[in-house]
Amino acid sequence: MAEKPKDLNIAGFRFHGLQGSPKRWSLRVTGNDRITFGWSGENAVDIDFEDYHKGEGYGEERAAAGASG
């Protein structure tokens, strides 16, 4: 179990901090897909699965595609 963000710095995940406030971190899933998250105490918070290079959350993008088709 991770007690701080750096505990998730595992080879292959390309763990890194993102710019901005509040502080967020990123883990690579595949291609441009990332899990991004904040941290509070000993817990990950505001967890998103997204293509952050496009600036949109993956879930929001899929929901919009499903609603239109």
MMTF fields as JSON, N, C-alpha, C and O atoms, coordinates in Angstrom:
{
  "mmtfVersion": "1.0.0",
  "mmtfProducer": "UNKNOWN",
  "numBonds": 275,
  "numAtoms": 276,
  "numGroups": 69,
  "numChains": 1,
  "numModels": 1,
  "chainsPerModel": [1],
  "groupsPerChain": [69],
  "chainIdList": ["A"],
  "bondAtomList": [4, 2, 8, 6, 12, 10, 16, 14, 20, 18, 24, 22, 28, 26, 32, 30, 36, 34, 40, 38, 44, 42, 48, 46, 52, 50, 56, 54, 60, 58, 64, 62, 68, 66, 72, 70, 76, 74, 80, 78, 84, 82, 88, 86, 92, 90, 96, 94, 100, 98, 104, 102, 108, 106, 112, 110, 116, 114, 120, 118, 124, 122, 128, 126, 132, 130, 136, 134, 140, 138, 144, 142, 148, 146, 152, 150, 156, 154, 160, 158, 164, 162, 168, 166, 172, 170, 176, 174, 180, 178, 184, 182, 188, 186, 192, 190, 196, 194, 200, 198, 204, 202, 208, 206, 212, 210, 216, 214, 220, 218, 224, 222, 228, 226, 232, 230, 236, 234, 240, 238, 244, 242, 248, 246, 252, 250, 256, 254, 260, 258, 264, 262, 268, 266, 272, 270],
  "bondOrderList": [1, 1, 1, 1, 1, 1, 1, 1, 1, 1, 1, 1, 1, 1, 1, 1, 1, 1, 1, 1, 1, 1, 1, 1, 1, 1, 1, 1, 1, 1, 1, 1, 1, 1, 1, 1, 1, 1, 1, 1, 1, 1, 1, 1, 1, 1, 1, 1, 1, 1, 1, 1, 1, 1, 1, 1, 1, 1, 1, 1, 1, 1, 1, 1, 1, 1, 1, 1],
  "groupList": [{"groupName": "MET", "atomNameList": ["N", "CA", "C", "O"], "elementList": ["N", "C", "C", "O"], "formalChargeList": [0, 0, 0, 0], "bondAtomList": [1, 0, 2, 1, 3, 2], "bondOrderList": [1, 1, 2], "singleLetterCode": "M", "chemCompType": "L-PEPTIDE LINKING"}, {"groupName": "ALA", "atomNameList": ["N", "CA", "C", "O"], "elementList": ["N", "C", "C", "O"], "formalChargeList": [0, 0, 0, 0], "bondAtomList": [1, 0, 2, 1, 3, 2], "bondOrderList": [1, 1, 2], "singleLetterCode": "A", "chemCompType": "L-PEPTIDE LINKING"}, {"groupName": "GLU", "atomNameList": ["N", "CA", "C", "O"], "elementList": ["N", "C", "C", "O"], "formalChargeList": [0, 0, 0, 0], "bondAtomList": [1, 0, 2, 1, 3, 2], "bondOrderList": [1, 1, 2], "singleLetterCode": "E", "chemCompType": "L-PEPTIDE LINKING"}, {"groupName": "LYS", "atomNameList": ["N", "CA", "C", "O"], "elementList": ["N", "C", "C", "O"], "formalChargeList": [0, 0, 0, 0], "bondAtomList": [1, 0, 2, 1, 3, 2], "bondOrderList": [1, 1, 2], "singleLetterCode": "K", "chemCompType": "L-PEPTIDE LINKING"}, {"groupName": "PRO", "atomNameList": ["N", "CA", "C", "O"], "elementList": ["N", "C", "C", "O"], "formalChargeList": [0, 0, 0, 0], "bondAtomList": [1, 0, 2, 1, 3, 2], "bondOrderList": [1, 1, 2], "singleLetterCode": "P", "chemCompType": "L-PEPTIDE LINKING"}, {"groupName": "ASP", "atomNameList": ["N", "CA", "C", "O"], "elementList": ["N", "C", "C", "O"], "formalChargeList": [0, 0, 0, 0], "bondAtomList": [1, 0, 2, 1, 3, 2], "bondOrderList": [1, 1, 2], "singleLetterCode": "D", "chemCompType": "L-PEPTIDE LINKING"}, {"groupName": "LEU", "atomNameList": ["N", "CA", "C", "O"], "elementList": ["N", "C", "C", "O"], "formalChargeList": [0, 0, 0, 0], "bondAtomList": [1, 0, 2, 1, 3, 2], "bondOrderList": [1, 1, 2], "singleLetterCode": "L", "chemCompType": "L-PEPTIDE LINKING"}, {"groupName": "ASN", "atomNameList": ["N", "CA", "C", "O"], "elementList": ["N", "C", "C", "O"], "formalChargeList": [0, 0, 0, 0], "bondAtomList": [1, 0, 2, 1, 3, 2], "bondOrderList": [1, 1, 2], "singleLetterCode": "N", "chemCompType": "L-PEPTIDE LINKING"}, {"groupName": "ILE", "atomNameList": ["N", "CA", "C", "O"], "elementList": ["N", "C", "C", "O"], "formalChargeList": [0, 0, 0, 0], "bondAtomList": [1, 0, 2, 1, 3, 2], "bondOrderList": [1, 1, 2], "singleLetterCode": "I", "chemCompType": "L-PEPTIDE LINKING"}, {"groupName": "GLY", "atomNameList": ["N", "CA", "C", "O"], "elementList": ["N", "C", "C", "O"], "formalChargeList": [0, 0, 0, 0], "bondAtomList": [1, 0, 2, 1, 3, 2], "bondOrderList": [1, 1, 2], "singleLetterCode": "G", "chemCompType": "PEPTIDE LINKING"}, {"groupName": "PHE", "atomNameList": ["N", "CA", "C", "O"], "elementList": ["N", "C", "C", "O"], "formalChargeList": [0, 0, 0, 0], "bondAtomList": [1, 0, 2, 1, 3, 2], "bondOrderList": [1, 1, 2], "singleLetterCode": "F", "chemCompType": "L-PEPTIDE LINKING"}, {"groupName": "ARG", "atomNameList": ["N", "CA", "C", "O"], "elementList": ["N", "C", "C", "O"], "formalChargeList": [0, 0, 0, 0], "bondAtomList": [1, 0, 2, 1, 3, 2], "bondOrderList": [1, 1, 2], "singleLetterCode": "R", "chemCompType": "L-PEPTIDE LINKING"}, {"groupName": "HIS", "atomNameList": ["N", "CA", "C", "O"], "elementList": ["N", "C", "C", "O"], "formalChargeList": [0, 0, 0, 0], "bondAtomList": [1, 0, 2, 1, 3, 2], "bondOrderList": [1, 1, 2], "singleLetterCode": "H", "chemCompType": "L-PEPTIDE LINKING"}, {"groupName": "GLN", "atomNameList": ["N", "CA", "C", "O"], "elementList": ["N", "C", "C", "O"], "formalChargeList": [0, 0, 0, 0], "bondAtomList": [1, 0, 2, 1, 3, 2], "bondOrderList": [1, 1, 2], "singleLetterCode": "Q", "chemCompType": "L-PEPTIDE LINKING"}, {"groupName": "SER", "atomNameList": ["N", "CA", "C", "O"], "elementList": ["N", "C", "C", "O"], "formalChargeList": [0, 0, 0, 0], "bondAtomList": [1, 0, 2, 1, 3, 2], "bondOrderList": [1, 1, 2], "singleLetterCode": "S", "chemCompType": "L-PEPTIDE LINKING"}, {"groupName": "TRP", "atomNameList": ["N", "CA", "C", "O"], "elementList": ["N", "C", "C", "O"], "formalChargeList": [0, 0, 0, 0], "bondAtomList": [1, 0, 2, 1, 3, 2], "bondOrderList": [1, 1, 2], "singleLetterCode": "W", "chemCompType": "L-PEPTIDE LINKING"}, {"groupName": "VAL", "atomNameList": ["N", "CA", "C", "O"], "elementList": ["N", "C", "C", "O"], "formalChargeList": [0, 0, 0, 0], "bondAtomList": [1, 0, 2, 1, 3, 2], "bondOrderList": [1, 1, 2], "singleLetterCode": "V", "chemCompType": "L-PEPTIDE LINKING"}, {"groupName": "THR", "atomNameList": ["N", "CA", "C", "O"], "elementList": ["N", "C", "C", "O"], "formalChargeList": [0, 0, 0, 0], "bondAtomList": [1, 0, 2, 1, 3, 2], "bondOrderList": [1, 1, 2], "singleLetterCode": "T", "chemCompType": "L-PEPTIDE LINKING"}, {"groupName": "TYR", "atomNameList": ["N", "CA", "C", "O"], "elementList": ["N", "C", "C", "O"], "formalChargeList": [0, 0, 0, 0], "bondAtomList": [1, 0, 2, 1, 3, 2], "bondOrderList": [1, 1, 2], "singleLetterCode": "Y", "chemCompType": "L-PEPTIDE LINKING"}],
  "groupTypeList": [0, 1, 2, 3, 4, 3, 5, 6, 7, 8, 1, 9, 10, 11, 10, 12, 9, 6, 13, 9, 14, 4, 3, 11, 15, 14, 6, 11, 16, 17, 9, 7, 5, 11, 8, 17, 10, 9, 15, 14, 9, 2, 7, 1, 16, 5, 8, 5, 10, 2, 5, 18, 12, 3, 9, 2, 9, 18, 9, 2, 2, 11, 1, 1, 1, 9, 1, 14, 9],
  "groupIdList": [1, 2, 3, 4, 5, 6, 7, 8, 9, 10, 11, 12, 13, 14, 15, 16, 17, 18, 19, 20, 21, 22, 23, 24, 25, 26, 27, 28, 29, 30, 31, 32, 33, 34, 35, 36, 37, 38, 39, 40, 41, 42, 43, 44, 45, 46, 47, 48, 49, 50, 51, 52, 53, 54, 55, 56, 57, 58, 59, 60, 61, 62, 63, 64, 65, 66, 67, 68, 69],
  "secStructList": [7, 7, 1, 1, 4, 4, 4, 4, 7, 7, 6, 6, 1, 7, 7, 3, 3, 3, 1, 1, 1, 1, 7, 3, 3, 3, 3, 3, 3, 3, 6, 6, 3, 3, 3, 3, 3, 3, 3, 3, 6, 6, 3, 3, 3, 3, 3, 3, 3, 3, 3, 6, 6, 6, 6, 3, 3, 2, 2, 2, 2, 2, 2, 2, 2, 2, 2, 2, 7],
  "xCoordList": [0.839, 0.0, 0.883, 1.891, 0.484, 1.221, 0.806, -0.38, 1.789, 1.527, 1.84, 1.457, 2.545, 2.873, 3.01, 3.269, 2.841, 2.881, 4.119, 4.0, 5.281, 6.509, 6.552, 7.359, 5.681, 5.596, 5.078, 5.221, 4.478, 3.951, 4.966, 4.639, 6.184, 7.236, 7.812, 8.89, 7.066, 7.407, 7.871, 7.272, 8.929, 9.475, 8.375, 7.579, 8.335, 7.38, 6.133, 5.43, 5.846, 4.649, 4.882, 3.931, 6.138, 6.486, 5.861, 5.307, 5.957, 5.432, 6.111, 7.334, 5.315, 5.893, 4.862, 3.656, 5.359, 4.503, 4.119, 4.883, 2.934, 2.454, 2.57, 2.581, 2.657, 2.694, 1.303, 0.307, 1.238, -0.05, -0.325, 0.433, -1.419, -1.843, -3.341, -4.075, -3.825, -3.061, -2.22, -2.491, -1.198, -0.263, -0.983, -1.821, -0.64, -1.179, -0.024, 1.05, -0.257, 0.728, 0.123, -1.096, 0.987, 0.544, 1.246, 2.429, 0.481, 1.007, 0.566, -0.603, 1.481, 1.147, 0.389, 0.758, -0.673, -1.419, -1.015, -0.479, -1.272, -0.886, -0.999, -1.831, -0.185, -0.24, -0.259, 0.637, -1.28, -1.433, -2.318, -2.516, -2.856, -3.748, -2.959, -1.941, -3.455, -2.801, -3.824, -4.99, -3.379, -4.126, -3.49, -2.289, -4.282, -3.792, -4.531, -5.686, -3.848, -4.437, -3.766, -2.632, -4.497, -3.956, -3.642, -3.798, -3.202, -2.86, -3.25, -3.016, -3.847, -4.214, -3.916, -4.493, -3.031, -2.643, -1.977, -0.886, -2.631, -2.105, -2.974, -2.953, -3.748, -4.704, -4.612, -4.425, -4.747, -4.91, -6.324, -7.27, -6.464, -7.777, -7.953, -6.979, -9.196, -9.503, -8.814, -8.086, -9.052, -8.399, -9.134, -10.358, -8.368, -8.938, -8.176, -6.972, -8.88, -8.276, -8.476, -9.61, -7.395, -7.541, -6.392, -5.319, -6.651, -5.608, -5.307, -5.893, -4.392, -4.203, -3.493, -3.386, -3.005, -2.435, -3.538, -3.293, -4.764, -5.92, -6.633, -7.406, -6.383, -6.995, -8.406, -9.12, -8.831, -10.175, -10.081, -9.24, -10.955, -11.028, -11.533, -12.417, -10.981, -11.355, -12.827, -13.542, -13.273, -14.659, -15.618, -16.64, -15.312, -16.164, -16.207, -17.265, -15.067, -14.964, -15.805, -16.521, -15.719, -16.486, -17.972, -18.782, -18.346, -19.763, -20.345, -21.469, -19.586, -20.059, -20.218, -21.179, -19.285, -19.366, -20.579, -21.265, -20.848, -21.995, -23.316, -24.291, -23.351, -24.579, -24.946, -26.119, -23.911, -24.172, -24.412, -24.878, -24.098, -24.185, -25.104, -25.295],
  "yCoordList": [-1.182, 0.0, 1.243, 1.315, 2.191, 3.443, 4.371, 4.541, 4.954, 5.926, 7.343, 8.314, 7.452, 8.755, 8.555, 7.439, 9.615, 9.465, 8.738, 7.903, 9.027, 8.417, 6.906, 6.228, 6.367, 4.912, 4.271, 3.062, 5.068, 4.566, 4.686, 4.414, 5.086, 5.231, 3.849, 3.481, 3.1, 1.725, 1.708, 2.362, 0.967, 0.895, 0.587, -0.33, 1.356, 1.136, 2.01, 2.162, 2.59, 3.413, 4.876, 5.653, 5.254, 6.642, 7.64, 8.659, 7.338, 8.191, 9.557, 9.646, 10.618, 11.959, 12.947, 12.738, 14.026, 15.102, 16.003, 16.174, 16.569, 17.493, 18.918, 19.152, 19.867, 21.273, 21.708, 21.127, 22.726, 23.286, 23.174, 22.572, 23.767, 23.764, 23.508, 24.182, 22.58, 21.752, 20.711, 20.368, 20.221, 19.26, 17.983, 17.47, 17.467, 16.199, 15.351, 15.869, 14.058, 13.123, 12.308, 12.273, 11.647, 10.879, 9.524, 9.411, 8.49, 7.157, 6.758, 6.921, 6.241, 5.814, 4.494, 3.582, 4.397, 3.149, 2.53, 1.422, 3.242, 2.793, 3.977, 4.86, 4.009, 5.119, 6.462, 6.761, 7.282, 8.575, 8.491, 9.504, 7.317, 7.186, 7.208, 6.532, 8.0, 8.15, 8.087, 8.431, 7.644, 7.841, 9.056, 9.059, 10.084, 11.28, 11.39, 10.982, 11.949, 12.003, 13.067, 13.474, 13.5, 14.353, 13.478, 12.258, 14.097, 13.334, 14.131, 15.337, 13.45, 14.073, 13.101, 12.014, 13.471, 12.575, 11.333, 11.406, 10.181, 8.911, 8.344, 7.139, 9.212, 8.734, 9.483, 10.699, 8.738, 9.355, 9.919, 9.289, 11.108, 11.76, 12.285, 12.438, 12.562, 13.12, 12.325, 12.883, 11.028, 10.113, 10.153, 10.024, 10.333, 10.383, 9.439, 9.24, 8.86, 8.079, 8.92, 9.133, 9.396, 10.379, 10.346, 9.807, 10.937, 11.263, 12.727, 13.615, 12.973, 14.36, 15.195, 16.41, 14.585, 15.362, 16.064, 17.085, 15.517, 16.147, 17.076, 17.935, 16.918, 17.773, 17.374, 18.163, 16.15, 15.693, 14.372, 13.529, 14.202, 12.935, 11.836, 12.071, 10.646, 9.51, 9.149, 8.914, 9.106, 8.763, 9.76, 9.365, 11.042, 12.077, 11.939, 12.09, 11.654, 11.505, 10.317, 10.423, 9.189, 7.994, 8.222, 7.771, 8.925, 9.195, 10.052, 9.818, 11.045, 11.915, 11.121, 11.331, 10.212, 9.406, 8.48, 8.297, 7.898, 7.011, 7.742, 7.196, 8.978, 9.764, 10.18, 10.354, 10.336, 10.797, 9.654, 9.883, 8.414, 7.322, 6.324, 5.334],
  "zCoordList": [0.0, 0.0, 0.0, 0.702, -0.786, -0.875, 0.271, 0.552, 0.913, 1.97, 1.519, 2.171, 0.386, -0.205, -1.71, -2.161, -2.489, -3.948, -4.468, -5.365, -3.941, -4.464, -4.279, -4.913, -3.407, -3.266, -4.552, -4.74, -5.438, -6.712, -7.844, -8.999, -7.527, -8.533, -8.855, -8.39, -9.661, -10.018, -11.475, -12.329, -11.75, -13.108, -14.121, -13.922, -15.205, -16.278, -16.202, -17.201, -15.034, -14.88, -15.249, -15.337, -15.466, -15.808, -14.837, -15.247, -13.57, -12.506, -12.549, -12.659, -12.46, -12.355, -11.84, -11.972, -11.25, -10.785, -11.953, -12.902, -11.865, -12.886, -12.378, -11.169, -13.292, -12.915, -12.502, -12.933, -11.668, -11.29, -9.81, -9.049, -9.435, -8.05, -8.021, -8.745, -7.231, -6.297, -7.032, -8.183, -6.343, -6.916, -7.316, -6.574, -8.52, -9.02, -9.551, -9.856, -9.656, -10.163, -11.286, -11.454, -12.06, -13.219, -13.253, -12.934, -13.652, -13.922, -15.322, -15.669, -16.129, -17.486, -17.441, -16.7, -18.237, -18.393, -19.719, -19.752, -20.82, -22.16, -23.109, -22.897, -24.139, -25.097, -24.39, -23.601, -24.667, -23.998, -22.761, -22.089, -22.44, -21.287, -19.982, -19.836, -19.047, -17.752, -16.638, -16.83, -15.472, -14.242, -13.592, -13.32, -13.341, -12.658, -11.337, -11.22, -10.341, -9.012, -8.153, -8.401, -7.143, -6.098, -4.892, -4.947, -3.81, -2.61, -1.38, -1.311, -0.406, 0.858, 1.987, 2.034, 2.89, 3.984, 3.441, 2.876, 3.608, 3.099, 1.985, 1.735, 1.308, 0.309, -1.013, -1.045, -2.095, -3.412, -3.471, -2.998, -4.053, -4.165, -5.573, -6.31, -5.954, -7.277, -8.384, -9.205, -8.391, -9.332, -10.673, -10.727, -11.756, -13.097, -14.022, -13.86, -14.991, -16.065, -17.317, -17.746, -17.903, -18.976, -19.964, -19.692, -21.118, -22.082, -21.809, -22.427, -20.883, -20.464, -21.512, -21.35, -22.579, -23.677, -24.455, -25.098, -24.399, -25.029, -24.06, -24.485, -22.754, -21.755, -21.373, -20.755, -21.731, -21.378, -20.642, -20.953, -19.661, -18.947, -19.866, -20.689, -19.732, -20.576, -20.383, -21.356, -19.145, -18.878, -19.49, -20.05, -19.397, -19.978, -21.494, -22.105, -22.096, -23.546, -24.025, -25.021, -23.316, -23.675, -23.477, -24.287, -22.399, -22.139, -23.251, -23.694, -23.705, -24.79, -26.082, -26.823, -26.36, -27.583, -27.522, -28.527, -26.363, -26.219, -26.336, -26.853, -25.855, -25.886, -27.312, -27.64, -28.156, -29.517, -30.49, -31.607, -30.08, -31.048, -30.641, -31.348]
}
